Amino acid sequence: MSDCSTMRLVYIAPRAGESGVGDYAEDFIAAVRGRVGSVVEYRHDGPGKDSLVSILRQRREVLRLIAEDPANTVVHAEQSGGALLPFWATVGVRDVPVAATVHDPPLSVWWPFRTRLAANIRLLNHGLHYLTQPFTTWLEARVNRGRTLVTLSHTGATELRKVMTGSHVVASSLFVPDRPEITPVVDRPLAIGLFGYVYRGKGFEVVQRLREQLDDDILIRVAGRGTEKLDPIPGVEILGEVDGEAEDAFFASIRMLLVPYDSRHVYGREAFPAASVVSRAMAYATPVLCRAHGALTELAEGGGAVVVDGGAVELAATANLTLRDETRLEELERGARDVRWRHSAERIVDDFLAVWGTRSVAPLRNGGRS
């Protein structure tokens, strides 16, 4: 195990509540504390909220933090689609090691010029980035050249290596956060749930179709930020954002979590994000039912999940059978518990300590691949 006891980690990530990545960062940095010498956090607003002036101001602050103790500092950023600061704050930084978690491979930011002005003018944002796509793809690869980039799935790593050819790519996993024990799956209500942030590709748009195909006595419960804005549907309980005990209660009220994600393309290029809602389900030993898409296909071998080819009709047919099969549910619950153990935060953080520890003396100046 790499010794990071004297390392100073400068950590750049969204604030909690700004995005799924911000919530991930809260749990991640909590697991890192105590495993490194010290942590200096720089947390920022969500995508589309920064102006050019605020980006420059925040970049100066990050550089100041780095300069306070460069000999012992390693920088790690949470790079995700549309989040400008983790990308721009470290452009040109070569005096200390810089690593990043790439949440939406095969690109790290996708829209590197999406300031608040561009975000508010859709035509401007898409016109700017569509016309400059070859340049921005090159730019992202150039900025990340010689750095270690961590993905949260093997599928993501494979796709990232195709674009970030000068970077050292490491495949890790989403960790499963600590959550309390709740009711065993077979003792929970006859219900299936959807959970997470509402935006394109997450499958919330197919809830009506799912409701039509599910047996009438199976309830759909929907929770997460933005779900309160969904149109009401008979047989669908919409809870809105849930945290703490409300989150515990949500998972205790469903037998499976449904993840009907669809492909997400930006100007013809597909993104391969890992599904943080799956790790949340595993934390509660809740089986997952998902489509065979992107990194979700890896769940077929991981345990605790049923992966289905097809759309709403096929997902509903599988749910109708599985939710009533107590033997199968107990088997899936055991698989989820095994995933929870294998992907605990402490075990996954070891991957990052290995990255930081091997580069804590001097930054990697020449790109490599793994």
C-alpha positions as CSV (number, residue, x, y, z in Angstrom):
1,M,0.0,0.0,0.0
2,S,1.3,3.4,-0.9
3,D,2.2,5.7,2.0
4,C,0.3,8.9,1.6
5,S,0.6,10.0,5.3
6,T,2.6,13.1,4.4
7,M,0.7,14.0,1.3
8,R,-1.4,17.2,1.0
9,L,-4.4,16.6,-1.3
10,V,-6.0,19.6,-3.0
11,Y,-9.4,18.3,-4.0
12,I,-11.5,20.1,-6.6
13,A,-15.2,19.0,-6.8
14,P,-18.8,20.4,-6.9
15,R,-20.5,21.3,-3.7
16,A,-22.9,18.8,-2.2
17,G,-26.3,19.1,-3.7
18,E,-25.1,20.7,-6.9
19,S,-25.1,17.5,-8.8
20,G,-24.7,13.7,-8.5
21,V,-20.9,14.3,-8.7
22,G,-21.2,16.7,-5.7
23,D,-23.0,14.1,-3.6
24,Y,-20.4,11.5,-4.7
25,A,-17.6,13.8,-3.7
26,E,-19.0,14.2,-0.2
27,D,-18.8,10.4,0.5
28,F,-15.5,10.1,-1.4
29,I,-13.6,12.8,0.5
30,A,-15.0,11.5,3.8
31,A,-13.4,8.1,3.1
32,V,-10.1,9.7,2.1
33,R,-9.7,11.8,5.2
34,G,-7.4,10.0,7.6
35,R,-5.8,8.1,4.8
36,V,-3.7,11.1,3.6
37,G,-1.7,13.7,5.5
38,S,-4.2,16.5,4.9
39,V,-7.0,17.5,2.6
40,V,-7.7,21.0,1.2
41,E,-11.1,21.1,-0.5
42,Y,-12.1,23.6,-3.2
43,R,-15.8,23.1,-3.9
44,H,-17.6,24.9,-6.7
45,D,-21.0,25.5,-8.2
46,G,-22.7,23.1,-10.6
47,P,-22.5,23.2,-14.4
48,G,-23.6,26.4,-16.2
49,K,-23.4,28.6,-13.2
50,D,-19.9,30.2,-13.7
51,S,-19.0,33.3,-15.7
52,L,-15.6,33.7,-17.4
53,V,-14.6,36.1,-14.6
54,S,-15.6,33.7,-11.8
55,I,-13.7,30.9,-13.5
56,L,-10.5,33.0,-13.7
57,R,-11.0,34.1,-10.1
58,Q,-11.4,30.5,-8.8
59,R,-8.5,29.3,-10.9
60,R,-6.2,31.9,-9.2
61,E,-7.4,30.6,-5.8
62,V,-6.7,27.0,-6.7
63,L,-3.2,28.0,-7.9
64,R,-2.6,29.8,-4.7
65,L,-3.6,26.7,-2.7
66,I,-1.2,24.6,-4.7
67,A,1.6,27.1,-4.3
68,E,1.3,27.0,-0.5
69,D,3.2,23.6,-0.3
70,P,4.0,22.3,-3.8
71,A,6.6,19.8,-2.5
72,N,3.9,17.7,-0.7
73,T,0.8,18.5,-2.8
74,V,-1.1,16.3,-5.2
75,V,-4.2,17.7,-7.0
76,H,-7.3,15.6,-7.7
77,A,-10.3,16.9,-9.6
78,E,-13.8,15.5,-10.3
79,Q,-14.2,16.0,-14.0
80,S,-17.7,15.7,-15.3
81,G,-19.7,16.9,-18.2
82,G,-20.3,20.7,-18.2
83,A,-18.3,21.3,-15.0
84,L,-15.7,23.9,-16.1
85,L,-13.6,24.6,-13.0
86,P,-12.1,21.1,-12.5
87,F,-10.9,21.3,-16.1
88,W,-9.7,24.9,-16.4
89,A,-8.3,25.3,-12.9
90,T,-5.5,22.9,-13.6
91,V,-4.6,23.8,-17.2
92,G,-0.9,24.2,-17.4
93,V,-0.2,23.0,-13.9
94,R,3.1,20.9,-14.1
95,D,4.9,21.5,-10.9
96,V,2.7,19.1,-8.9
97,P,1.0,15.8,-9.8
98,V,-2.5,16.2,-11.1
99,A,-5.0,13.4,-11.4
100,A,-8.7,13.3,-12.0
101,T,-11.8,11.1,-11.9
102,V,-13.6,11.3,-15.3
103,H,-17.3,10.7,-14.7
104,D,-18.5,10.9,-18.3
105,P,-15.9,9.2,-20.5
106,P,-14.7,9.4,-23.2
107,L,-14.4,13.1,-22.5
108,S,-13.9,15.0,-19.3
109,V,-15.9,18.2,-19.7
110,W,-17.6,17.9,-23.1
111,W,-18.6,21.6,-23.2
112,P,-15.4,23.4,-22.0
113,F,-16.8,26.9,-23.0
114,R,-20.3,26.5,-21.4
115,T,-20.2,29.5,-19.1
116,R,-23.3,31.0,-17.6
117,L,-23.9,33.1,-20.7
118,A,-23.6,30.1,-23.0
119,A,-25.8,27.9,-20.7
120,N,-28.6,30.5,-20.9
121,I,-28.5,30.7,-24.7
122,R,-29.0,27.2,-26.0
123,L,-28.2,28.1,-29.6
124,L,-25.0,29.8,-28.6
125,N,-23.8,26.8,-26.5
126,H,-24.5,24.2,-29.1
127,G,-23.4,26.2,-32.0
128,L,-20.1,27.0,-30.3
129,H,-19.3,23.5,-29.3
130,Y,-20.7,21.7,-32.3
131,L,-18.5,23.8,-34.6
132,T,-15.4,23.4,-32.5
133,Q,-15.9,19.8,-31.5
134,P,-12.6,18.5,-33.2
135,F,-10.7,21.3,-31.4
136,T,-12.3,20.8,-28.0
137,T,-11.7,17.0,-28.2
138,W,-8.0,17.7,-28.9
139,L,-7.9,20.4,-26.2
140,E,-9.3,18.0,-23.5
141,A,-6.7,15.3,-24.5
142,R,-3.9,17.9,-24.5
143,V,-4.7,19.3,-21.1
144,N,-4.9,15.8,-19.6
145,R,-1.8,14.5,-21.3
146,G,0.6,12.9,-18.9
147,R,-1.9,12.8,-16.1
148,T,-3.6,9.8,-14.4
149,L,-7.3,9.6,-15.2
150,V,-9.5,7.3,-13.2
151,T,-12.8,5.9,-14.5
152,L,-15.5,4.3,-12.4
153,S,-16.1,1.4,-14.7
154,H,-14.0,-0.8,-17.1
155,T,-16.3,0.2,-20.0
156,G,-15.5,3.8,-19.3
157,A,-11.8,3.1,-19.2
158,T,-11.9,1.4,-22.5
159,E,-13.7,4.3,-24.1
160,L,-11.5,7.0,-22.4
161,R,-8.3,5.4,-23.7
162,K,-9.5,5.9,-27.3
163,V,-9.5,9.6,-26.8
164,M,-7.1,10.4,-24.0
165,T,-4.2,8.7,-25.8
166,G,-1.5,10.6,-23.8
167,S,-3.0,9.9,-20.4
168,H,-2.5,7.0,-17.9
169,V,-6.0,5.5,-17.5
170,V,-6.9,3.5,-14.5
171,A,-10.2,1.6,-14.1
172,S,-11.7,1.7,-10.7
173,S,-15.4,1.4,-9.5
174,L,-18.0,3.4,-7.8
175,F,-17.8,2.8,-4.1
176,V,-20.8,1.8,-2.1
177,P,-21.5,4.3,0.7
178,D,-22.3,3.3,4.2
179,R,-26.0,3.1,4.9
180,P,-28.1,1.5,7.8
181,E,-29.5,-2.0,7.6
182,I,-33.2,-1.9,6.5
183,T,-36.0,-4.4,6.0
184,P,-35.1,-7.6,4.1
185,V,-36.1,-7.4,0.4
186,V,-38.9,-10.1,0.6
187,D,-40.5,-8.3,3.5
188,R,-40.8,-5.0,1.6
189,P,-43.9,-3.8,-0.2
190,L,-44.6,-5.0,-3.7
191,A,-43.1,-2.0,-5.4
192,I,-40.3,-1.0,-7.7
193,G,-38.4,2.3,-7.6
194,L,-36.7,4.9,-9.7
195,F,-34.1,7.1,-8.0
196,G,-31.8,10.0,-9.0
197,Y,-31.7,13.3,-10.7
198,V,-34.1,14.0,-13.5
199,Y,-32.5,14.7,-16.9
200,R,-32.4,13.3,-20.3
201,G,-31.3,9.7,-20.6
202,K,-32.2,8.7,-17.0
203,G,-35.4,6.9,-18.1
204,F,-37.9,9.0,-16.2
205,E,-39.6,9.7,-19.5
206,V,-40.7,6.1,-19.8
207,V,-42.5,5.9,-16.4
208,Q,-45.9,6.1,-18.1
209,R,-45.0,3.2,-20.5
210,L,-43.7,1.2,-17.5
211,R,-46.9,1.8,-15.6
212,E,-48.9,0.5,-18.5
213,Q,-46.9,-2.8,-18.7
214,L,-46.5,-3.5,-14.9
215,D,-49.1,-5.6,-13.1
216,D,-51.7,-3.3,-11.5
217,D,-50.8,-4.3,-7.9
218,I,-47.1,-3.4,-8.3
219,L,-46.5,0.2,-7.3
220,I,-43.9,2.5,-8.8
221,R,-42.1,4.8,-6.4
222,V,-40.0,7.6,-7.8
223,A,-37.6,9.7,-5.7
224,G,-34.8,12.2,-6.4
225,R,-34.1,15.8,-7.2
226,G,-36.4,17.1,-9.8
227,T,-38.9,14.3,-9.6
228,E,-41.4,16.6,-7.9
229,K,-41.8,18.3,-11.3
230,L,-42.9,15.1,-13.1
231,D,-46.5,14.9,-14.2
232,P,-48.7,12.8,-11.8
233,I,-49.5,9.3,-13.0
234,P,-52.0,6.9,-11.3
235,G,-50.1,4.1,-9.7
236,V,-46.9,6.1,-9.5
237,E,-45.9,7.7,-6.1
238,I,-43.6,10.7,-6.6
239,L,-41.6,11.6,-3.5
240,G,-39.2,14.3,-4.7
241,E,-35.8,14.7,-3.2
242,V,-35.1,12.3,-0.3
243,D,-32.1,12.4,2.2
244,G,-31.2,10.8,5.4
245,E,-34.0,8.9,7.0
246,A,-36.3,9.7,4.1
247,E,-33.8,7.9,1.8
248,D,-33.7,4.9,4.1
249,A,-37.5,4.8,4.0
250,F,-37.6,5.0,0.2
251,F,-35.3,2.0,-0.3
252,A,-37.2,0.1,2.5
253,S,-40.4,0.6,0.5
254,I,-39.2,-1.1,-2.8
255,R,-38.1,-4.6,-3.7
256,M,-36.0,-3.5,-6.7
257,L,-34.5,-0.4,-8.1
258,L,-35.2,0.1,-11.8
259,V,-32.5,1.8,-13.9
260,P,-33.9,2.2,-17.4
261,Y,-31.1,4.4,-18.7
262,D,-30.9,5.1,-22.4
263,S,-27.9,6.0,-24.5
264,R,-26.6,9.5,-24.3
265,H,-25.0,11.1,-27.3
266,V,-23.5,14.6,-27.7
267,Y,-23.0,15.5,-31.3
268,G,-22.8,11.8,-32.3
269,R,-20.4,10.7,-29.6
270,E,-21.8,8.5,-26.9
271,A,-21.0,9.0,-23.2
272,F,-20.4,6.1,-20.8
273,P,-21.0,7.3,-17.2
274,A,-21.2,5.0,-14.3
275,A,-24.5,4.8,-12.5
276,S,-24.2,6.2,-8.9
277,V,-27.8,5.2,-8.2
278,V,-26.7,1.5,-8.5
279,S,-24.1,2.0,-5.7
280,R,-26.8,3.6,-3.6
281,A,-29.1,0.6,-4.1
282,M,-26.3,-1.8,-3.2
283,A,-25.7,0.2,0.0
284,Y,-29.3,-0.9,1.0
285,A,-28.8,-4.4,-0.3
286,T,-31.5,-3.6,-2.9
287,P,-31.5,-5.6,-6.2
288,V,-31.2,-3.6,-9.4
289,L,-33.1,-4.1,-12.7
290,C,-31.5,-2.3,-15.6
291,R,-31.1,-2.1,-19.4
292,A,-28.0,-3.6,-21.1
293,H,-26.5,-0.2,-21.8
294,G,-22.9,1.1,-21.5
295,A,-21.3,0.4,-18.1
296,L,-24.5,-1.1,-16.8
297,T,-23.7,-4.3,-18.8
298,E,-20.9,-5.0,-16.2
299,L,-23.6,-5.5,-13.6
300,A,-24.5,-8.8,-15.1
301,E,-21.3,-10.3,-13.6
302,G,-21.1,-8.2,-10.5
303,G,-24.0,-9.7,-8.6
304,G,-27.2,-8.1,-7.2
305,A,-28.6,-7.1,-10.6
306,V,-30.7,-8.3,-13.5
307,V,-29.6,-6.9,-16.8
308,V,-32.2,-7.0,-19.6
309,D,-32.0,-6.4,-23.3
310,G,-34.8,-4.1,-24.5
311,G,-36.9,-1.3,-23.3
312,A,-39.9,-0.6,-21.1
313,V,-41.8,-3.7,-22.2
314,E,-39.0,-6.1,-21.4
315,L,-38.1,-4.4,-18.1
316,A,-41.7,-4.6,-17.0
317,A,-42.1,-8.2,-17.9
318,T,-39.0,-9.1,-15.9
319,A,-40.2,-7.0,-13.0
320,N,-43.6,-8.7,-12.9
321,L,-41.9,-12.1,-12.5
322,T,-38.9,-11.2,-10.2
323,L,-40.8,-9.0,-7.7
324,R,-42.9,-12.1,-6.8
325,D,-40.1,-14.6,-6.7
326,E,-38.9,-14.6,-3.1
327,T,-36.1,-17.2,-3.8
328,R,-34.7,-15.1,-6.6
329,L,-35.0,-11.9,-4.6
330,E,-33.1,-13.4,-1.7
331,E,-30.4,-14.6,-4.1
332,L,-30.1,-11.0,-5.6
333,E,-30.1,-9.5,-2.1
334,R,-27.1,-11.8,-1.2
335,G,-25.4,-10.6,-4.4
336,A,-26.0,-7.0,-3.5
337,R,-24.5,-7.5,0.0
338,D,-21.4,-9.1,-1.6
339,V,-21.0,-6.1,-4.0
340,R,-21.4,-3.8,-0.9
341,W,-18.5,-5.5,0.8
342,R,-16.2,-5.7,-2.3
343,H,-16.8,-2.1,-3.3
344,S,-16.8,-0.5,0.1
345,A,-15.4,3.0,0.2
346,E,-12.3,1.9,2.1
347,R,-11.4,-0.7,-0.6
348,I,-12.1,1.6,-3.5
349,V,-10.1,4.5,-2.0
350,D,-7.1,2.1,-2.1
351,D,-7.1,2.6,-5.9
352,F,-6.7,6.3,-5.5
353,L,-4.1,6.1,-2.8
354,A,-2.1,3.9,-5.3
355,V,-2.4,6.6,-8.0
356,W,-1.5,9.5,-5.6
357,G,1.2,7.6,-3.8
358,T,3.2,6.6,-6.9
359,R,3.1,10.2,-8.1
360,S,3.6,12.1,-4.8
361,V,7.3,12.8,-5.4
362,A,7.2,14.1,-8.9
363,P,4.5,14.6,-11.6
364,L,4.3,12.2,-14.5
365,R,5.6,14.3,-17.4
366,N,5.3,11.8,-20.3
367,G,2.0,10.2,-21.1
368,G,1.3,6.5,-20.8
369,R,-1.5,4.0,-21.0
370,S,-2.7,1.1,-18.9
